Amino acid sequence: MQILISSYKMYQLNYVDENGTNTGDKRPMEDIGAPKWDITLTLLLSWLIVYLCVLKGEFKRKGIDDT
């Protein structure tokens, strides 16, 4: 049987010490792991597409477009 815990109680158990102060994330920064390359490259490609669309819009606005 699974015991349900409220989100407030889970926060209190994980991030608040005995004095009532917030301890923040208990994991060190070195513990974040390696980047997920498929997601990273997809994000890079999407920003490249956005940049090129904005650049093309600037050329059309200035009348530089050849097409």
N, CA, C and O atoms as a Maestro MAE file, in Angstrom:
{
 s_m_m2io_version
 :::
 2.0.0
}

f_m_ct {
 s_m_title
 :::
 protein
 m_atom[268] {
  # First column is atom index #
  i_m_mmod_type
  r_m_x_coord
  r_m_y_coord
  r_m_z_coord
  i_m_residue_number
  s_m_chain_name
  s_m_pdb_residue_name
  s_m_pdb_atom_name
  i_m_atomic_number
  :::
  1 25 0.839 -1.181 0.000 1 A "MET " " N  " 7
  2 3 0.000 0.000 0.000 1 A "MET " " CA " 6
  3 2 0.885 1.246 0.000 1 A "MET " " C  " 6
  4 15 1.822 1.355 0.791 1 A "MET " " O  " 8
  5 25 0.578 2.177 -0.891 2 A "GLN " " N  " 7
  6 3 1.384 3.386 -1.035 2 A "GLN " " CA " 6
  7 2 0.819 4.486 -0.139 2 A "GLN " " C  " 6
  8 15 -0.391 4.703 -0.089 2 A "GLN " " O  " 8
  9 25 1.709 5.170 0.559 3 A "ILE " " N  " 7
  10 3 1.303 6.264 1.445 3 A "ILE " " CA " 6
  11 2 1.425 7.573 0.676 3 A "ILE " " C  " 6
  12 15 2.464 7.861 0.082 3 A "ILE " " O  " 8
  13 25 0.361 8.357 0.691 4 A "LEU " " N  " 7
  14 3 0.372 9.642 -0.001 4 A "LEU " " CA " 6
  15 2 0.894 10.723 0.945 4 A "LEU " " C  " 6
  16 15 0.491 10.807 2.105 4 A "LEU " " O  " 8
  17 25 1.810 11.553 0.412 5 A "ILE " " N  " 7
  18 3 2.387 12.656 1.174 5 A "ILE " " CA " 6
  19 2 2.075 13.937 0.424 5 A "ILE " " C  " 6
  20 15 2.229 13.999 -0.796 5 A "ILE " " O  " 8
  21 25 1.638 14.959 1.144 6 A "SER " " N  " 7
  22 3 1.344 16.232 0.490 6 A "SER " " CA " 6
  23 2 2.637 16.885 0.018 6 A "SER " " C  " 6
  24 15 3.717 16.587 0.528 6 A "SER " " O  " 8
  25 25 2.515 17.779 -0.962 7 A "SER " " N  " 7
  26 3 3.695 18.458 -1.489 7 A "SER " " CA " 6
  27 2 4.347 19.333 -0.422 7 A "SER " " C  " 6
  28 15 5.569 19.474 -0.404 7 A "SER " " O  " 8
  29 25 3.546 19.921 0.467 8 A "TYR " " N  " 7
  30 3 4.099 20.738 1.554 8 A "TYR " " CA " 6
  31 2 4.950 19.885 2.481 8 A "TYR " " C  " 6
  32 15 6.050 20.287 2.862 8 A "TYR " " O  " 8
  33 25 4.449 18.711 2.846 9 A "LYS " " N  " 7
  34 3 5.185 17.828 3.750 9 A "LYS " " CA " 6
  35 2 6.468 17.327 3.086 9 A "LYS " " C  " 6
  36 15 7.504 17.224 3.742 9 A "LYS " " O  " 8
  37 25 6.407 17.014 1.783 10 A "MET " " N  " 7
  38 3 7.588 16.566 1.065 10 A "MET " " CA " 6
  39 2 8.636 17.680 1.007 10 A "MET " " C  " 6
  40 15 9.829 17.411 1.147 10 A "MET " " O  " 8
  41 25 8.204 18.920 0.805 11 A "TYR " " N  " 7
  42 3 9.124 20.057 0.816 11 A "TYR " " CA " 6
  43 2 9.772 20.201 2.190 11 A "TYR " " C  " 6
  44 15 10.978 20.423 2.294 11 A "TYR " " O  " 8
  45 25 8.964 20.073 3.244 12 A "GLN " " N  " 7
  46 3 9.498 20.189 4.599 12 A "GLN " " CA " 6
  47 2 10.531 19.095 4.882 12 A "GLN " " C  " 6
  48 15 11.549 19.358 5.522 12 A "GLN " " O  " 8
  49 25 10.278 17.885 4.414 13 A "LEU " " N  " 7
  50 3 11.212 16.784 4.652 13 A "LEU " " CA " 6
  51 2 12.514 16.956 3.876 13 A "LEU " " C  " 6
  52 15 13.579 16.599 4.380 13 A "LEU " " O  " 8
  53 25 12.448 17.495 2.660 14 A "ASN " " N  " 7
  54 3 13.628 17.569 1.798 14 A "ASN " " CA " 6
  55 2 14.422 18.858 1.902 14 A "ASN " " C  " 6
  56 15 15.637 18.832 1.710 14 A "ASN " " O  " 8
  57 25 13.784 19.988 2.200 15 A "TYR " " N  " 7
  58 3 14.466 21.276 2.065 15 A "TYR " " CA " 6
  59 2 14.482 22.152 3.311 15 A "TYR " " C  " 6
  60 15 15.023 23.257 3.263 15 A "TYR " " O  " 8
  61 25 13.917 21.709 4.408 16 A "VAL " " N  " 7
  62 3 13.887 22.534 5.613 16 A "VAL " " CA " 6
  63 2 14.542 21.749 6.741 16 A "VAL " " C  " 6
  64 15 14.199 20.593 6.989 16 A "VAL " " O  " 8
  65 25 15.497 22.396 7.428 17 A "ASP " " N  " 7
  66 3 16.165 21.684 8.514 17 A "ASP " " CA " 6
  67 2 15.391 21.835 9.827 17 A "ASP " " C  " 6
  68 15 14.278 22.362 9.841 17 A "ASP " " O  " 8
  69 25 15.988 21.368 10.927 18 A "GLU " " N  " 7
  70 3 15.302 21.366 12.221 18 A "GLU " " CA " 6
  71 2 14.985 22.771 12.736 18 A "GLU " " C  " 6
  72 15 14.031 22.959 13.491 18 A "GLU " " O  " 8
  73 25 15.785 23.753 12.327 19 A "ASN " " N  " 7
  74 3 15.586 25.131 12.780 19 A "ASN " " CA " 6
  75 2 14.546 25.878 11.959 19 A "ASN " " C  " 6
  76 15 14.187 27.007 12.295 19 A "ASN " " O  " 8
  77 25 14.066 25.274 10.905 20 A "GLY " " N  " 7
  78 3 13.070 25.923 10.060 20 A "GLY " " CA " 6
  79 2 13.653 26.755 8.939 20 A "GLY " " C  " 6
  80 15 12.924 27.489 8.273 20 A "GLY " " O  " 8
  81 25 14.961 26.655 8.716 21 A "THR " " N  " 7
  82 3 15.564 27.424 7.631 21 A "THR " " CA " 6
  83 2 15.640 26.579 6.365 21 A "THR " " C  " 6
  84 15 15.792 25.359 6.421 21 A "THR " " O  " 8
  85 25 15.532 27.246 5.234 22 A "ASN " " N  " 7
  86 3 15.565 26.572 3.939 22 A "ASN " " CA " 6
  87 2 16.998 26.184 3.629 22 A "ASN " " C  " 6
  88 15 17.895 27.027 3.655 22 A "ASN " " O  " 8
  89 25 17.216 24.910 3.334 23 A "THR " " N  " 7
  90 3 18.562 24.437 3.029 23 A "THR " " CA " 6
  91 2 18.841 24.430 1.542 23 A "THR " " C  " 6
  92 15 19.981 24.202 1.137 23 A "THR " " O  " 8
  93 25 17.828 24.673 0.707 24 A "GLY " " N  " 7
  94 3 18.014 24.682 -0.732 24 A "GLY " " CA " 6
  95 2 18.191 23.278 -1.269 24 A "GLY " " C  " 6
  96 15 17.836 22.297 -0.615 24 A "GLY " " O  " 8
  97 25 18.734 23.195 -2.447 25 A "ASP " " N  " 7
  98 3 18.955 21.904 -3.073 25 A "ASP " " CA " 6
  99 2 20.141 21.224 -2.412 25 A "ASP " " C  " 6
  100 15 21.200 21.831 -2.250 25 A "ASP " " O  " 8
  101 25 19.970 19.988 -2.037 26 A "LYS " " N  " 7
  102 3 21.031 19.276 -1.321 26 A "LYS " " CA " 6
  103 2 22.073 18.687 -2.254 26 A "LYS " " C  " 6
  104 15 23.114 18.225 -1.786 26 A "LYS " " O  " 8
  105 25 21.828 18.690 -3.558 27 A "ARG " " N  " 7
  106 3 22.784 18.128 -4.501 27 A "ARG " " CA " 6
  107 2 23.821 19.175 -4.885 27 A "ARG " " C  " 6
  108 15 23.462 20.325 -5.134 27 A "ARG " " O  " 8
  109 25 25.091 18.809 -4.939 28 A "PRO " " N  " 7
  110 3 26.116 19.764 -5.402 28 A "PRO " " CA " 6
  111 2 26.025 19.961 -6.910 28 A "PRO " " C  " 6
  112 15 25.435 19.142 -7.614 28 A "PRO " " O  " 8
  113 25 26.606 21.041 -7.400 29 A "MET " " N  " 7
  114 3 26.563 21.351 -8.833 29 A "MET " " CA " 6
  115 2 27.287 20.301 -9.659 29 A "MET " " C  " 6
  116 15 26.952 20.121 -10.830 29 A "MET " " O  " 8
  117 25 28.250 19.610 -9.109 30 A "GLU " " N  " 7
  118 3 28.983 18.594 -9.854 30 A "GLU " " CA " 6
  119 2 28.108 17.373 -10.148 30 A "GLU " " C  " 6
  120 15 28.495 16.505 -10.930 30 A "GLU " " O  " 8
  121 25 26.946 17.310 -9.531 31 A "ASP " " N  " 7
  122 3 26.085 16.141 -9.622 31 A "ASP " " CA " 6
  123 2 25.039 16.258 -10.736 31 A "ASP " " C  " 6
  124 15 24.117 15.444 -10.788 31 A "ASP " " O  " 8
  125 25 25.160 17.257 -11.636 32 A "ILE " " N  " 7
  126 3 24.108 17.454 -12.635 32 A "ILE " " CA " 6
  127 2 24.235 16.513 -13.820 32 A "ILE " " C  " 6
  128 15 23.253 16.297 -14.531 32 A "ILE " " O  " 8
  129 25 25.405 15.949 -14.055 33 A "GLY " " N  " 7
  130 3 25.576 14.969 -15.126 33 A "GLY " " CA " 6
  131 2 25.924 15.610 -16.455 33 A "GLY " " C  " 6
  132 15 26.053 16.829 -16.567 33 A "GLY " " O  " 8
  133 25 26.071 14.762 -17.454 34 A "ALA " " N  " 7
  134 3 26.442 15.205 -18.795 34 A "ALA " " CA " 6
  135 2 25.218 15.740 -19.535 34 A "ALA " " C  " 6
  136 15 24.090 15.357 -19.226 34 A "ALA " " O  " 8
  137 25 25.436 16.621 -20.509 35 A "PRO " " N  " 7
  138 3 24.289 17.126 -21.284 35 A "PRO " " CA " 6
  139 2 23.683 16.036 -22.153 35 A "PRO " " C  " 6
  140 15 24.376 15.122 -22.599 35 A "PRO " " O  " 8
  141 25 22.401 16.144 -22.383 36 A "LYS " " N  " 7
  142 3 21.724 15.224 -23.292 36 A "LYS " " CA " 6
  143 2 21.878 15.818 -24.685 36 A "LYS " " C  " 6
  144 15 21.235 16.813 -25.020 36 A "LYS " " O  " 8
  145 25 22.740 15.197 -25.496 37 A "TRP " " N  " 7
  146 3 23.154 15.799 -26.754 37 A "TRP " " CA " 6
  147 2 22.035 15.915 -27.761 37 A "TRP " " C  " 6
  148 15 22.023 16.861 -28.548 37 A "TRP " " O  " 8
  149 25 21.086 14.980 -27.767 38 A "ASP " " N  " 7
  150 3 19.996 15.094 -28.741 38 A "ASP " " CA " 6
  151 2 19.146 16.329 -28.450 38 A "ASP " " C  " 6
  152 15 18.736 17.030 -29.375 38 A "ASP " " O  " 8
  153 25 18.882 16.596 -27.185 39 A "ILE " " N  " 7
  154 3 18.097 17.779 -26.820 39 A "ILE " " CA " 6
  155 2 18.919 19.056 -27.042 39 A "ILE " " C  " 6
  156 15 18.389 20.058 -27.521 39 A "ILE " " O  " 8
  157 25 20.204 19.020 -26.698 40 A "THR " " N  " 7
  158 3 21.071 20.185 -26.849 40 A "THR " " CA " 6
  159 2 21.202 20.590 -28.316 40 A "THR " " C  " 6
  160 15 21.104 21.773 -28.643 40 A "THR " " O  " 8
  161 25 21.421 19.628 -29.189 41 A "LEU " " N  " 7
  162 3 21.569 19.942 -30.615 41 A "LEU " " CA " 6
  163 2 20.245 20.389 -31.232 41 A "LEU " " C  " 6
  164 15 20.235 21.240 -32.121 41 A "LEU " " O  " 8
  165 25 19.137 19.827 -30.772 42 A "THR " " N  " 7
  166 3 17.831 20.274 -31.258 42 A "THR " " CA " 6
  167 2 17.572 21.714 -30.854 42 A "THR " " C  " 6
  168 15 17.061 22.499 -31.653 42 A "THR " " O  " 8
  169 25 17.917 22.069 -29.626 43 A "LEU " " N  " 7
  170 3 17.753 23.449 -29.167 43 A "LEU " " CA " 6
  171 2 18.641 24.396 -29.967 43 A "LEU " " C  " 6
  172 15 18.200 25.479 -30.351 43 A "LEU " " O  " 8
  173 25 19.878 24.003 -30.219 44 A "LEU " " N  " 7
  174 3 20.784 24.825 -31.009 44 A "LEU " " CA " 6
  175 2 20.252 25.027 -32.425 44 A "LEU " " C  " 6
  176 15 20.300 26.136 -32.957 44 A "LEU " " O  " 8
  177 25 19.750 23.964 -33.030 45 A "LEU " " N  " 7
  178 3 19.185 24.056 -34.373 45 A "LEU " " CA " 6
  179 2 17.953 24.966 -34.398 45 A "LEU " " C  " 6
  180 15 17.775 25.748 -35.332 45 A "LEU " " O  " 8
  181 25 17.120 24.863 -33.391 46 A "SER " " N  " 7
  182 3 15.921 25.711 -33.369 46 A "SER " " CA " 6
  183 2 16.289 27.190 -33.224 46 A "SER " " C  " 6
  184 15 15.664 28.040 -33.858 46 A "SER " " O  " 8
  185 25 17.297 27.512 -32.398 47 A "TRP " " N  " 7
  186 3 17.731 28.901 -32.273 47 A "TRP " " CA " 6
  187 2 18.384 29.398 -33.562 47 A "TRP " " C  " 6
  188 15 18.256 30.574 -33.903 47 A "TRP " " O  " 8
  189 25 19.073 28.528 -34.270 48 A "LEU " " N  " 7
  190 3 19.654 28.903 -35.552 48 A "LEU " " CA " 6
  191 2 18.553 29.237 -36.557 48 A "LEU " " C  " 6
  192 15 18.675 30.200 -37.314 48 A "LEU " " O  " 8
  193 25 17.489 28.453 -36.569 49 A "ILE " " N  " 7
  194 3 16.353 28.721 -37.457 49 A "ILE " " CA " 6
  195 2 15.691 30.043 -37.099 49 A "ILE " " C  " 6
  196 15 15.342 30.823 -37.985 49 A "ILE " " O  " 8
  197 25 15.515 30.299 -35.808 50 A "VAL " " N  " 7
  198 3 14.924 31.581 -35.377 50 A "VAL " " CA " 6
  199 2 15.810 32.740 -35.822 50 A "VAL " " C  " 6
  200 15 15.310 33.739 -36.338 50 A "VAL " " O  " 8
  201 25 17.123 32.613 -35.625 51 A "TYR " " N  " 7
  202 3 18.051 33.671 -36.024 51 A "TYR " " CA " 6
  203 2 17.966 33.938 -37.528 51 A "TYR " " C  " 6
  204 15 17.927 35.092 -37.955 51 A "TYR " " O  " 8
  205 25 17.938 32.877 -38.325 52 A "LEU " " N  " 7
  206 3 17.874 33.053 -39.772 52 A "LEU " " CA " 6
  207 2 16.550 33.676 -40.205 52 A "LEU " " C  " 6
  208 15 16.526 34.478 -41.139 52 A "LEU " " O  " 8
  209 25 15.454 33.322 -39.545 53 A "CYS " " N  " 7
  210 3 14.156 33.932 -39.869 53 A "CYS " " CA " 6
  211 2 14.147 35.424 -39.539 53 A "CYS " " C  " 6
  212 15 13.623 36.233 -40.305 53 A "CYS " " O  " 8
  213 25 14.725 35.777 -38.407 54 A "VAL " " N  " 7
  214 3 14.801 37.197 -38.034 54 A "VAL " " CA " 6
  215 2 15.706 37.939 -39.007 54 A "VAL " " C  " 6
  216 15 15.395 39.060 -39.409 54 A "VAL " " O  " 8
  217 25 16.812 37.332 -39.385 55 A "LEU " " N  " 7
  218 3 17.734 37.947 -40.332 55 A "LEU " " CA " 6
  219 2 17.067 38.154 -41.682 55 A "LEU " " C  " 6
  220 15 17.229 39.208 -42.297 55 A "LEU " " O  " 8
  221 25 16.324 37.167 -42.146 56 A "LYS " " N  " 7
  222 3 15.621 37.295 -43.415 56 A "LYS " " CA " 6
  223 2 14.570 38.407 -43.342 56 A "LYS " " C  " 6
  224 15 14.380 39.150 -44.306 56 A "LYS " " O  " 8
  225 25 13.899 38.517 -42.209 57 A "GLY " " N  " 7
  226 3 12.921 39.587 -42.022 57 A "GLY " " CA " 6
  227 2 13.567 40.964 -42.050 57 A "GLY " " C  " 6
  228 15 12.985 41.915 -42.571 57 A "GLY " " O  " 8
  229 25 14.762 41.076 -41.494 58 A "GLU " " N  " 7
  230 3 15.484 42.346 -41.522 58 A "GLU " " CA " 6
  231 2 15.875 42.708 -42.940 58 A "GLU " " C  " 6
  232 15 15.794 43.876 -43.321 58 A "GLU " " O  " 8
  233 25 16.304 41.719 -43.741 59 A "PHE " " N  " 7
  234 3 16.652 41.996 -45.125 59 A "PHE " " CA " 6
  235 2 15.440 42.451 -45.917 59 A "PHE " " C  " 6
  236 15 15.533 43.375 -46.725 59 A "PHE " " O  " 8
  237 25 14.298 41.803 -45.690 60 A "LYS " " N  " 7
  238 3 13.080 42.208 -46.411 60 A "LYS " " CA " 6
  239 2 12.669 43.616 -46.008 60 A "LYS " " C  " 6
  240 15 12.217 44.397 -46.846 60 A "LYS " " O  " 8
  241 25 12.824 43.942 -44.738 61 A "ARG " " N  " 7
  242 3 12.427 45.261 -44.246 61 A "ARG " " CA " 6
  243 2 13.308 46.352 -44.858 61 A "ARG " " C  " 6
  244 15 12.829 47.453 -45.130 61 A "ARG " " O  " 8
  245 25 14.582 46.054 -45.075 62 A "LYS " " N  " 7
  246 3 15.504 47.036 -45.634 62 A "LYS " " CA " 6
  247 2 15.530 47.025 -47.156 62 A "LYS " " C  " 6
  248 15 16.179 47.872 -47.771 62 A "LYS " " O  " 8
  249 25 14.831 46.074 -47.770 63 A "GLY " " N  " 7
  250 3 14.801 46.004 -49.231 63 A "GLY " " CA " 6
  251 2 16.018 45.363 -49.833 63 A "GLY " " C  " 6
  252 15 16.348 45.639 -50.986 63 A "GLY " " O  " 8
  253 25 16.699 44.512 -49.089 64 A "ILE " " N  " 7
  254 3 17.920 43.860 -49.560 64 A "ILE " " CA " 6
  255 2 17.607 42.479 -50.143 64 A "ILE " " C  " 6
  256 15 18.491 41.855 -50.729 64 A "ILE " " O  " 8
  257 25 16.393 41.993 -50.000 65 A "ASP " " N  " 7
  258 3 16.045 40.633 -50.390 65 A "ASP " " CA " 6
  259 2 16.168 40.446 -51.893 65 A "ASP " " C  " 6
  260 15 15.664 41.263 -52.664 65 A "ASP " " O  " 8
  261 25 16.837 39.369 -52.321 66 A "ASP " " N  " 7
  262 3 17.031 39.083 -53.745 66 A "ASP " " CA " 6
  263 2 15.936 38.178 -54.289 66 A "ASP " " C  " 6
  264 15 15.758 38.109 -55.505 66 A "ASP " " O  " 8
  265 25 15.193 37.479 -53.429 67 A "THR " " N  " 7
  266 3 14.201 36.516 -53.927 67 A "THR " " CA " 6
  267 2 12.890 37.153 -54.239 67 A "THR " " C  " 6
  268 15 11.958 36.472 -54.667 67 A "THR " " O  " 8
  :::
 }
 m_bond[267] {
  # First column is bond index #
  i_m_from
  i_m_to
  i_m_order
  :::
  1 1 2 1
  2 2 3 1
  3 3 4 2
  4 3 5 1
  5 5 6 1
  6 6 7 1
  7 7 8 2
  8 7 9 1
  9 9 10 1
  10 10 11 1
  11 11 12 2
  12 11 13 1
  13 13 14 1
  14 14 15 1
  15 15 16 2
  16 15 17 1
  17 17 18 1
  18 18 19 1
  19 19 20 2
  20 19 21 1
  21 21 22 1
  22 22 23 1
  23 23 24 2
  24 23 25 1
  25 25 26 1
  26 26 27 1
  27 27 28 2
  28 27 29 1
  29 29 30 1
  30 30 31 1
  31 31 32 2
  32 31 33 1
  33 33 34 1
  34 34 35 1
  35 35 36 2
  36 35 37 1
  37 37 38 1
  38 38 39 1
  39 39 40 2
  40 39 41 1
  41 41 42 1
  42 42 43 1
  43 43 44 2
  44 43 45 1
  45 45 46 1
  46 46 47 1
  47 47 48 2
  48 47 49 1
  49 49 50 1
  50 50 51 1
  51 51 52 2
  52 51 53 1
  53 53 54 1
  54 54 55 1
  55 55 56 2
  56 55 57 1
  57 57 58 1
  58 58 59 1
  59 59 60 2
  60 59 61 1
  61 61 62 1
  62 62 63 1
  63 63 64 2
  64 63 65 1
  65 65 66 1
  66 66 67 1
  67 67 68 2
  68 67 69 1
  69 69 70 1
  70 70 71 1
  71 71 72 2
  72 71 73 1
  73 73 74 1
  74 74 75 1
  75 75 76 2
  76 75 77 1
  77 77 78 1
  78 78 79 1
  79 79 80 2
  80 79 81 1
  81 81 82 1
  82 82 83 1
  83 83 84 2
  84 83 85 1
  85 85 86 1
  86 86 87 1
  87 87 88 2
  88 87 89 1
  89 89 90 1
  90 90 91 1
  91 91 92 2
  92 91 93 1
  93 93 94 1
  94 94 95 1
  95 95 96 2
  96 95 97 1
  97 97 98 1
  98 98 99 1
  99 99 100 2
  100 99 101 1
  101 101 102 1
  102 102 103 1
  103 103 104 2
  104 103 105 1
  105 105 106 1
  106 106 107 1
  107 107 108 2
  108 107 109 1
  109 109 110 1
  110 110 111 1
  111 111 112 2
  112 111 113 1
  113 113 114 1
  114 114 115 1
  115 115 116 2
  116 115 117 1
  117 117 118 1
  118 118 119 1
  119 119 120 2
  120 119 121 1
  121 121 122 1
  122 122 123 1
  123 123 124 2
  124 123 125 1
  125 125 126 1
  126 126 127 1
  127 127 128 2
  128 127 129 1
  129 129 130 1
  130 130 131 1
  131 131 132 2
  132 131 133 1
  133 133 134 1
  134 134 135 1
  135 135 136 2
  136 135 137 1
  137 137 138 1
  138 138 139 1
  139 139 140 2
  140 139 141 1
  141 141 142 1
  142 142 143 1
  143 143 144 2
  144 143 145 1
  145 145 146 1
  146 146 147 1
  147 147 148 2
  148 147 149 1
  149 149 150 1
  150 150 151 1
  151 151 152 2
  152 151 153 1
  153 153 154 1
  154 154 155 1
  155 155 156 2
  156 155 157 1
  157 157 158 1
  158 158 159 1
  159 159 160 2
  160 159 161 1
  161 161 162 1
  162 162 163 1
  163 163 164 2
  164 163 165 1
  165 165 166 1
  166 166 167 1
  167 167 168 2
  168 167 169 1
  169 169 170 1
  170 170 171 1
  171 171 172 2
  172 171 173 1
  173 173 174 1
  174 174 175 1
  175 175 176 2
  176 175 177 1
  177 177 178 1
  178 178 179 1
  179 179 180 2
  180 179 181 1
  181 181 182 1
  182 182 183 1
  183 183 184 2
  184 183 185 1
  185 185 186 1
  186 186 187 1
  187 187 188 2
  188 187 189 1
  189 189 190 1
  190 190 191 1
  191 191 192 2
  192 191 193 1
  193 193 194 1
  194 194 195 1
  195 195 196 2
  196 195 197 1
  197 197 198 1
  198 198 199 1
  199 199 200 2
  200 199 201 1
  201 201 202 1
  202 202 203 1
  203 203 204 2
  204 203 205 1
  205 205 206 1
  206 206 207 1
  207 207 208 2
  208 207 209 1
  209 209 210 1
  210 210 211 1
  211 211 212 2
  212 211 213 1
  213 213 214 1
  214 214 215 1
  215 215 216 2
  216 215 217 1
  217 217 218 1
  218 218 219 1
  219 219 220 2
  220 219 221 1
  221 221 222 1
  222 222 223 1
  223 223 224 2
  224 223 225 1
  225 225 226 1
  226 226 227 1
  227 227 228 2
  228 227 229 1
  229 229 230 1
  230 230 231 1
  231 231 232 2
  232 231 233 1
  233 233 234 1
  234 234 235 1
  235 235 236 2
  236 235 237 1
  237 237 238 1
  238 238 239 1
  239 239 240 2
  240 239 241 1
  241 241 242 1
  242 242 243 1
  243 243 244 2
  244 243 245 1
  245 245 246 1
  246 246 247 1
  247 247 248 2
  248 247 249 1
  249 249 250 1
  250 250 251 1
  251 251 252 2
  252 251 253 1
  253 253 254 1
  254 254 255 1
  255 255 256 2
  256 255 257 1
  257 257 258 1
  258 258 259 1
  259 259 260 2
  260 259 261 1
  261 261 262 1
  262 262 263 1
  263 263 264 2
  264 263 265 1
  265 265 266 1
  266 266 267 1
  267 267 268 2
  :::
 }
}
